[in-house]
Amino acid sequence: MLRKGSELLKGDRDVLLNLDYGGEAQTTDSYGSLQNGCFIPPRYFSAAACDDDADRDDTDPIDIHFNTRSTQPVPQTGNYFRDGRTKIDFVLVWEVRSRRKRRGKGRDRDEVTGEDGEAAPAEGNSRSERRKAQLAQWREKFVQNLEGAGLLMEKEETANEKKTVHFLKLSAPWDVMVYYAEELCLRAPLQAQPNVDLNASARVLKRLCIPNAMTESVPNRPLDYYTCAFRKSKMNRFLGCDNHETYFTNIQRHRVVYEILAGTVYGKRKRAEVGVDRLVNEGAYTAAFPLHEGPFQLPRYEIRPDELNQRQILYHYWARWWKWYKYQPLDHIREYYGEKIALYFAWLGYYTAWLLPAALVGTLVFVSGVMSMGTNTPAKEICNSGASYQMCPLCKTCTAWKLSEICTMAKLGYLFDHPGTVLFSVFMSFWAVTFLEYWKRKMATLAHHWDCMDFHEEEERPRPEFAAMAPSMEQNPVTGVKEPYFPEKTRLSRMFTGSMVIIMMLCVVMIFLVTVVMCRGIISMMMYHTGSPVLRTEAGTIANISSSIVNLGLILLMGRVYTALAEQLTKWEMHRTQTQYDNALIFKVYIFQFVNFYSSPFYVAFFKGRFVGYPTNYGTLFGMRNEDCGPGGCLIELAEQLFIIMVGKQLINNIQEFIIPKVKAWRQKRSLAKVLGGKASHEPQRWEEDYQLVECEGLFEEYLEMVLQFGFITIFVAAFPLAPLFALLNNWVEIRLDAHKFVCEYRRPVAERAQNIGVWFNILEALSHLSVIANAFLIAFTSDFLPRLLYQYKFDNDLSGYVNFTLAYAPLNYSDDPMCRYKAFRDNNGNYSLFYWELLAVRLGFIIAFEHVVFFVLRAIDWIVPDVPESLELKMKRERYLAKQALTENQEALLVSRSRGAVPVSPDTSSPGQ
């Protein structure tokens, strides 16, 4: 049941709240906002009435009062107040449980129920009663201060017998928008320019006259302008300044209102009881969000594309699954969600596009390996050896075996260890760095196109949790406002303690790794002792696959546990701003996830089979013989692990991203449906429908998933050429899955400005350089490429006799199975042969040459490819010229007026400080 507030006492101000108080100018109690913490004094809003303070009903200042005359409300056609003209910029929501009337004569006097359904506390009330009263008091003062800041308000209620849901709609009038537009340096349009095509592939295909199936005409594309910082004194020089309704975009309005909400005091200044974020954390409000632009579903009747709202356009042209091959409408995304979210999708789309050539080359390398399997001389020798090579037992209770038993695995091993994989690893090293260099150019182009090139994060306010827990207040040297303060020395000691916890958790990961290694050995022995010839031959493969599945489960479990632990540690470290908090959390979580996900592949790639020893002198771990590489070599085992961990993680994450938001939305919708009572006559309002959606949780998990994937396709690509292909397939799904979440299942987040992807770019750069080193060692020490190359150079170009050359005889004192063979370059006494030392020199030389050549080429690419395209530099100069010209003409007019002895002052040119 939808209930409206009480009647308004002022007949000429239907629906809207008073902007000012009469008599004395009220001092706005705000904190951390502009001009040393003070918002616009109410006296600057000349449109406000001066005599309504005396008529205000003080019983519930949060309630919105309506005209006593029974005026019919204007039909609502969008996100507007009931007058149909005032835009809704933000909505605050809180829930109150309805209290049943107590029976009895004496009990009726013990409590007084307020108009919003909350009971005022009596002396003997419990702690929960006092807490509810405190929250109500905070809301009351908060709303009073929002009134003083000039916001317009309107309240709605939805109630049943048990609970009342309150919706407070907020709107910023023109004067407030103008004031904050100048203070926040919002960009204002000077001159329109043609929309340029930012897709390089579209430009290339157009030049080649090739039809482009990826392009699509999306209606209502935002116009592109030359812009400069907004100035009220130059209002007449900006395009569209005459239309107050549409001059500021919706996301600009959201930013301004959120700026006010984030800096308004609701309690005591000394306790830093400031801002809507902390009110939400304290439970005074259950949600605070801007509204979506209507429903996302397309109407059932026929409609022209340009008549769709922004959300419907994004759903129809972006979020639907069968748009997977289309370009993303980045300008529309930026217009609706802001630059920060738009940059994420721009980066994800750009990364996915660059995966196309990597996936194509990787697939060709894999196919070439399949086609050339028959020319693999060592595999032929193994398959044709029969009983020629009797191999030493693999364990103490095992028996000798024939080398010909591993014929199949020897052939499969060639798929992941042939000359093509070496060339592909070199290609991917160049690919990774070139991709990042060109992304910097793309990022600069988008930052300028979206007016973020000169954006620097404003002086950030303290985080709500920091403000609540800081032990003292100190003056901010930048703003001059007293802010919560936490001693730096104490923070450093906490960060040191937190780093010790991280090291302990990394040790836990190592313990799990050792457990997985022992599990693999136990499974392998169990398969061997079954007596089945098939299980004996495939024992290593079965053990590797099963242990990889167990390892994936442990990785996902430890990731969840550590992420929760990292959040608590980062909160305990008391970082002042949200940016500092985010960077500290990203560092902790990524360091752990790096070790968590990559430790097992690193072990297989660089350590497995290195410490086996030889007959009579085997290395052991906890009484078990150290692992050796399987019949097909370590690269095929590494490829199996990468496939299970990388692809398995992607599948599980996509399933979670698809199911979890729907479950949360279902629970939220079910809760509100109980309040609505299920009446078919009640049509849900926009704020009610948005309240049923899931709160947007940010981009941290999305970036983390993609950066971990980037590591898989670059660090270990020599062992798994199909990794870019699986990444490409996943990202096609990921883009539409994330788009569907943001459009259909998330509440609209507050638009944030950004000019890059932040610290994630630094992590990607570090991974690209690490991949060069990792691939060099992988080719040198794990692959058989260099041993075969050296054997071809010294002995036989066709690799005839190579298998026999790589097998050593057991020492003469080995009595378990005399004259058995094992894979190593050793003599009959177990000492390394001359070929081993020659091969070691070649391996080290290859690593040095590979790294120097690759890094030299990468530096050359960095020098040749400028970070800012030449065409963009020209546009930036043009924009600076137009801005300077506008300012100069304004200054000339000012000088002329001064020379005449008077400076004209008008409401259009007066500043709020006058």
ROGU-451840 format. One record per residue (C-alpha): z negated, y negated, x. Coordinates in steps of 0.05 Angstrom, whole numbers, plus 32768, in hexadecimal, padded with zeros to 4 digits. Example, Ala and Ser with C-alpha at 12.3 -4.5 7.8 and 13.67 -1.06 7.14 Angstrom:
BEGIN
7F64805A80F6 7F7180158111 
This chain:
BEGIN
800080008000 80157FBD801D 7FE27F868013 7FEE7F3C801F 7FBB7F0B803A 7F947ED88011 7FB37E997FF4 7FC87E5E8021 7FA47E1D8012 7FDC7DF0802B 80177DEE7FFB 804A7DD1802B 80407E068061 80527E488040 80467E85806B 803D7E5F80AD 7FFA7E5480CF 7FE27E0F80E2 7FFA7DF98127 7FC27DC78134 7F7D7DB38120 7F6D7D6F8104 7F3F7D3D8122 7F307D4B816B 7F627D6F8195 7F497DB6819E 7F427DD081E5 7F6A7E0F81EB 7F417E45820C 7F727E698238 7F727E88827D 7FA47E9582B4 7FDC7E708290 80067E3582A5 7FEC7DF282BC 7FAA7E0A82D8 7F9E7E3A82A0 7FAA7E0D8264 7FDD7E18822E 80007DE08209 7FCC7DB581E7 7FD77DB6819C 7FE17D6A8199 80287D7381B5 803E7D948175 804B7D58814A 80637D838110 801D7D9E8105 7FF47D8780CA 7FB67D5E80DA 7F897D6B809F 7F867DB68095 7F4A7DC580C1 7F197DB2808B 7F3B7DDF8059 7F3C7E1D8086 7F167E59806C 7EE97E7080A5 7ED77EB3808A 7F117ED580AE 7F3B7EAA80DC 7F6A7EE380E9 7F807EE780A1 7FBD7EBF8090 7FB57E918054 7FEC7E898021 7FFD7E537FF0 7FD47E537FB0 80137E457F8A 80367E867F76 80747E797F9E 80A57EB37FA5 80B17EC57FEE 80F67EBD800B 81187F018011 81117F1C8058 81537F2B807B 813A7F3C80C1 80FF7F3380F0 80E57EF580CC 80A77EDC80AA 80A77EDC805F 80C97E98805F 81087EBA807A 810F7E8680B1 80D77E8F80E4 80E77EC58117 80B47EFB8127 80AC7EFC8172 80707F2A817A 80437F568151 7FF97F66815D 7FDD7FA4813A 7F967FBB812F 7F777FF08103 7F367FED80DE 7F15802780BA 7F0280148074 7EB780198065 7E9F80388024 7E6D80117FFC 7E28802A8005 7E03803A7FC6 7DBD80227FBC 7D9D7FDF7FB0 7D807FD67FF5 7DBD7FEC801C 7DED7FB97FFF 7DC97F828024 7DCC7FA68067 7E157F988074 7E497F648064 7E927F7A8063 7EC57F49807E 7F087F3D805F 7F2C7F678093 7F047FA48081 7ED17FA080BA 7E887F9E80B0 7E5F7F6780D1 7E267F8680F8 7DE07F8780DB 7DA47F89810A 7D997FD38108 7DE27FE8810E 7DF8801A8142 7E1D800C8182 7E61801C8162 7E537FE8812D 7E447FB38162 7E837FC78187 7EAE7FBE8149 7E8F7F7A813D 7E9C7F668185 7EE67F7A817F 7EEC7F52813F 7ECD7F168161 7EFD7F1B819B 7F387F1F816B 7F1F7EE28146 7F1A7EB78184 7F5B7ED1819F 7F817EBE8160 7F607E798160 7F787E6D81A7 7FBD7E858195 7FBD7E51815D 7FAA7E1D8190 7FE47E3381BC 80137E238183 80287E68816B 80397E738122 80197EAF8100 801E7EDA80C3 7FF47F1780B1 80047F57808C 7FD67F918079 7FE47FD98069 7FA87FFF804D 7F8D803C802A 7F478053801A 7F3780668062 7F5B80368090 7F7C7FF28091 7FB37FE180C3 7FBA7F9780D1 7FFB7F7980EB 7FF97F328107 803F7F158110 80487EDE8143 807F7EAB814E 808A7E748181 80A57E338164 80DA7E098186 80A97DDA81AA 80837E1581C9 80C47E3681DF 80DD7DF68200 809C7DEB8225 80977E328240 80E27E37824F 80D87DFF8282 80977E1B829D 80B37E6282A4 80F57E4982C1 811F7E6C828C 81697E67829A 81927E38826F 81DE7E3D8264 82097E068283 82507E20827B 826E7E5F825E 82987E8C828A 82C27ECA827C 829D7F0C827A 82B07F3282B9 82B87F7D82BE 82807F9582EC 82997FDE82ED 82BE7FE9832F 82DD802A8315 82FA800482D8 831A7FD18306 833880078333 8355802E82F8 83717FEE82DA 83957FDE831B 83B18024831E 83C6801F82D5 839F805E82C4 83808063827E 8335805D8281 8311808A824F 82CD80718265 82D6802A824D 82C680158206 82C57FD381E2 827D7FC481CE 82767F8C819A 824C7F4E81A3 824C7F4F81EF 821E7F178208 82437EDC8225 823F7ECD826F 822B7E878285 82217E5C82C1 81D77E4C82BC 819F7E2582DB 81547E1E82D0 81427E01828C 812D7DB8828A 81197D95824A 81317D528265 81787D6F826C 81787D938229 81B97D728212 81DF7D8F824D 81D17DD7823B 81FF7DFD820D 81E67E0B81C7 81A97DDE81CC 81B57DC38185 81A77E068165 815C7E12816A 81607E558147 818E7E788179 81877E4F81B9 81527E7C81D7 81617EC681D7 81317EF881B8 811A7F1381FB 810C7ECC8213 80E27EC181D5 80BD7F0281E2 80AF7EED8229 80937EAA8214 80667EC781DE 804E7EFE820E 803F7EC88242 80127EA6820F 7FF27EE881F9 7FE57EFE8241 7FC17EBE8254 7F977EAF8216 7F4C7EB7821A 7F297EE081E5 7EE27EE28200 7EBD7EC3823A 7EE57EA68273 7EB27EBC82A7 7EBC7F048292 7F087EFC8297 7F0F7F11824E 7F577EFC824C 7F997F138230 7FB47F4381FD 7FBC7F7C822F 7F717F80823A 7F657F7A81EF 7F917FB781E5 7F6C7FDC821C 7F297FC981FC 7F407FE281B8 7F417F9F8194 7F8B7FA98187 7FAD7FEC8183 7FF27FD18195 80177F9181A8 80627F9181A9 80A27F6B8198 80CB7F87815F 810C7FAC8163 81497F898145 814A7FB38106 81587FFE80FE 81838024812F 81A5805080FB 81E9803980E5 81EE8023809C 820D8054806B 823F80218052 827A8009807B 826B7FD080AA 82907FAA80E0 82787FB98127 82687F708135 82387F7180F9 820B7FA68118 81C87F8F8134 81B97F96817E 81927FD68176 81CA7FF7814D 81FD7FE38181 81D4800281B8 81CA80428190 82138048817B 8233803681BD 81FF804E81EF 81C7807D81D7 81F180B181B4 81FE80F281DA 824A80F181D3 824C80AF81F8 823B80D48239 827C80C2825B 827E80798246 8268803D826F 82238023825E 82217FE0823A 81F47FC1826F 81FA7F7A8255 81E27F918210 81A97FB9822F 81937F7C8257 81997F508219 816B7F7F81F2 813A7F9A8226 813B7F69825F 81517F6E82A7 811F7FA182C0 81337FD88291 817D7FC58296 81797FCB82E2 815C801182DC 8196802882B0 81C8800382DD 81AC8028831A 81AB806B82F6 81F3806282DE 820A804B8323 81E780858345 820680B68313 824B8099831F 824380A1836B 822E80EA835F 827480F98346 829580FA838C 8259811D83AA 825A81538373 82A6815B837B 82A2816483C7 8266819283C1 828981BE838E 82C781C283BA 829C81D683F5 827B820D83CC 82BE822583B1 82DB822683F7 82A08252840C 82AF828283D3 82F8828683E5 82EB8290842F 82B682C68427 82E982FC843A 82F682DB847D 82AD82DE8492 82B0830C84CF 8264831584D8 825D832B848E 8296835D8498 8274837A84D5 8233838284AE 825583A48473 827D83D284A0 824483E384CF 822C842084A8 81F2843F84CF 8203841C8510 81C983EA850E 8184840784FE 815683CC84F1 810C83C98501 80DB83D184C6 80CB8391849F 808183A18497 804D83D184B4 80558404847C 80A183FB8476 80D784288495 8115841684BC 815284018496 819D83F984A1 81BE83B684AA 81F783C9847C 81C683C98442 81C8837C8440 82148378843A 8213835283F8 81E0831F840F 820683138450 824483018428 821D82D383F9 81FA82B18433 823E8299844B 8245826F840B 820C82428424 82178247846F 825E823A8483 8281820084A8 828F81DC8466 824481D28458 823D81B0849C 8274817F848B 825681758446 821281638463 8234812E848F 825981148452 8218810F842A 81F580E98461 822D80B5845E 822D80B88412 81E380A8840C 81E3806A8437 82268051841C 820C805983D5 81CF802F83E5 81F97FF98407 82277FF383CC 81ED7FF5839C 81D17FB783BF 82137F9483B0 82117FAB8368 81C87F968362 81D87F50837D 82127F4A834C 81E77F5F8310 81AD7F328326 81DC7EF68326 81FF7F0B82E6 81BB7F1082C4 819F7ED082E3 816B7EF3830E 81877EE38353 81527EAD835F 811C7ED08338 80D97ED9835A 809F7EF78336 80717EC1831E 802A7EBF8336 800F7EFC8311 7FD07EFC82E9 7F9A7F2F82F9 7FA27F7282D7 7F767F7B8299 7F507FB582B9 7F467F8C82F8 7F2C7F5182D1 7EFC7F7E82AA 7EDE7F9F82E8 7EE07F69831D 7E9A7F578334 7EA57F0C8340 7ED27ED08333 7EF77EA98369 7F297E708367 7F727E83836D 7F907E5B83A7 7FD37E568383 7FC17E44833C 7F7D7E268349 7F607E4F8310 7F227E7A8318 7F357EC38314 7F127F06831A 7F087F188363 7EFD7F5A8387 7EE97F5A83D2 7F237F6E83FE 7EF67F95842D 7EDC7FC083F4 7F247FCB83DB 7F3A7FE28421 7EFF80138425 7F12802F83E1 7F5B803583F6 7F45805B8434 7F1B808A8409 7F56809383DA 7F8380A58415 7F5180DB8428 7F5780F783E1 7FA380F683E9 7F9D811E842A 7F7081508407 7FA2815883CF 7FDA81628402 7FAF81988422 7FAA81B983DE 7FF681B883DA 7FF981DB841E 7FC7820F8406 7FF3821D83C9 802F822283F8 800C82568422 7FF9827A83E1 8042827B83CC 805782968410 802582CE840C 803982DC83C4 808182E283DC 806D83148411 8044833E83E1 807D834083AE 80AE835383E4 8082838D83FB 807983A483B3 80C483A583A8 80CE83CB83E9 809C840183D9 80BA84108395 80EB843E83B7 812784228391 8162841583BF 817683D88396 813083BA8396 812983C883E1 816983A483F0 815A836883C2 810F836683CF 8114832483F5 8140830383C0 811383198386 80D5830283AB 80F482BE83BC 810B82B18374 80CA82C68354 80A0829F8386 80CC8262837B 80BF82658330 80748269833E 807A8230836F 809E8205833A 80658210830A 803281FD833E 805B81BF8351 805E81A6830A 801481B582FE 7FFE8192833F 802B8158832F 8009814C82EC 7FC38153830A 7FD281258345 7FF480EF831C 7FB680EA82F0 7F8A80E9832F 7FB780B48350 7FB180878313 7F65808B8316 7F64807E8361 7F928043835A 7F6780258323 7F298031834E 7F49800B8388 7F497FCC835C 7F8D7FAF836A 7F927F68834E 7FD87F648331 80047F96830C 80387F958344 80047FA78378 7FEA7FDE834A 80307FFA833D 80427FFB8388 8001801E839A 800B80528363 8054805D8376 8040806883BF 8009809A83AF 803080C2837C 807180C483A4 804F80DA83E4 802D811283BF 806B81268397 8094812583D7 8067815883F7 805E817D83B6 80A8818683A8 80C5818A83EE 809081B28414 80AB81F68400 80F481E5840F 80DE81C68451 80B982068463 80F582328453 812582038477 80FF81F584B7 80C5822684C0 80D48268849E 80EB829C84D1 80D78272850D 80958295851C 80A582DE850D 809E82F78554 80BC833A8568 80A883848567 8065838F8589 805683448583 80608330853A 803F82EF8522 800F82F684E7 7FEE82CA84B3 7FAF82E58492 7FC1832B84AA 80078328848D 8045832484B9 806682E084B9 80A382D9848C 80E882E184A7 812882C78487 814982F58455 8188831E8460 81B682E3844F 819082B2847B 8160827A846A 8195824C844C 81A282798410 8157827D8404 815482318409 818D822B83D7 8168825983A7 8129823083AC 814E81EE83A3 817282098366 813282218345 810781E48356 813A81AD834C 815F81C9830F 811F81E682F0 80FB81A482F7 8135817E82D7 813881AE829C 80ED81AB8290 80EB815F8296 812581568266 810481848233 80C3815D8239 80E7811A8233 810A813381F4 80CE815381D2 8090812B81E6 80A680E681CA 80BA81078189 807681298183 805280E78191 807D80C18160 807180F7812B 802680F18134 802880A58130 805680A780F3 802980DA80D1 7FEC80AE80DD 800D807180BF 802A809A8086 7FE380AB8070 7FD38061806C 801380528044 7FFF80898014 804580A68012 805D80797FDA 80A7807A7FD3 80A880347FB6 808F80167FF8 80C680078028 80AA80058070 80B07FC18091 80CC7FB980D7 80877FB180F7 806E7FEF80D4 80A9801880EC 80A27FFF8133 8058800E8133 806A80578124 8092805A8165 8077806F81A9 805F803B81DA 808F80338215 806F80508253 8099802B8286 80CB804482B9 809E806482ED 80AA80AC82D8 80F5809F82D0 80FD80828316 80D180B88334 80FB80EF8317 813C80D18330 812180C28376 81088109837E 814D81218369 816D80F3839D 8143811583D2 815A815A83BC 81A4814983C0 819F81268404 81698148842E 817D81918420 81C68189840C 81DE81B38447 81BF81F08427 81D381E183DF 821781C083D7 821281C5838B 81D481988388 81FD81588379 8221817D8340 81E08191831E 81C5814B8329 8203812D8309 81FD815A82CC 81B3814982C5 81BF80FF82CB 81F480FF8294 81BE811C8267 818780EF8284 81AC80AE8275 81B680BE822B 817180DD8224 8150809E8241 817D80728217 816B809881D7 8121809181E8 8124804681F2 814F803981B5 8133806A8182 80EE80818197 80CC804A81C0 80B0800981A7 80D57FCF81C4 80B67FBC8207 80AC7F75821D 80E97F5F8245 80DA7F588290 81037F3582C4 81167F568306 814C7F4E833A 81497F948359 812A7FD9834F 80EF7FC7837A 80CC7FF783AA 80F780318393 8131801683BB 8107801983FB 80F6806283EB 8140807283E1 815180528424 811B807B8447 813580BB8426 817D80AC843B 816780A58484 813A80E28480 8174810B8464 819D80FE84A4 8165811A84CF 8156815484A0 819F8169849B 81A7816584E7 816C819584F1 818381C184B8 81C881CA84D7 81AC81D2851D 817282028512 817B822484CE 81C5822D84C8 81ED826084F1 8223822B84FC 8210821A8544 82018262855B 824582788541 8267823B8561 8247824985A5 8259829385A0 82A182818590 82A3825285CC 8285828485FD 829C82C985E6 82CC82D285AB 82EE82A0857E 82F282D38545 82A782E18547 82B4832B8555 8274834C856C 824A83118555 821B833C852B 820B836B8564 8201832F8592 81CC83108564 81A48351855F 817183618595 815283A585A6 810883B1859B 80DF83B385DB 80D983F785FC 808F83FB85EC 809B83F585A1 808A843C858A 80908434853F 80DC84378540 80FA84378586 813E84168591 813D83F2854E 815E83AE8549 8146836A8532 81688326852C 815882FB8569 817482E485AC 8143830C85D7 81488340860E 81298385860D 80E583698622 80E1833785EA 80F282FA8615 812482C685FF 816A82D1861B 8194829D8640 81BF82948601 8180827D85DB 81738245860C 81BC8230860C 81BC823085C0 817C820785C0 819D81D385ED 81DA81D185BE 81AD81C98582 8186818F859F 81C7816F85B7 81E581768571 81A881558550 81AB81198580 81F781128579 81F6811B852D 81BF80E88522 81DC80B48551 822280B98535 820C80B884EC 81DA807E84F5 820E8057851D 8241805E84E5 820C804D84B2 81FA800D84D7 82447FFC84DA 824A8006848F 820C7FDA8485 822D7FA484B0 82727FA98492 825D7FAB8449 823A7F698436 81FF7F6C8407 821C7F3583DC 82677F3883CA 82927EFD83DD 82A67EF08395 825D7EED8382 824E7EBA83B8 82857E8E839B 82677E938356 82227E818371 823F7E438393 82627E2F8352 82217E37832B 81F97E0E835D 822E7DD8835A 822B7DD4830E 81DF7DD2830E 81DE7D9C8343 82127D73831D 81EA7D7582DE 81AB7D608303 81D07D288328 81ED7D0A82E9 81A97D0B82CA 818B7CE88306 81C27CB28305 81B37CA482BC 81697C9E82CC 81777C6C8305 81A37C4182D8 816D7C3E82A2 81397C2B82D6 81647BF482F1 81657BD582AC 811A7BD382AD 810A7C09827A 81097C548278 81187C6E8232 80E67CA1821A 80F77CCE81E0 80DA7D0E81C4 81147D3381E4 81037D1B822A 80B87D188228 80937D4E824E 80587D748233 802C7D568268 80347D0F824D 
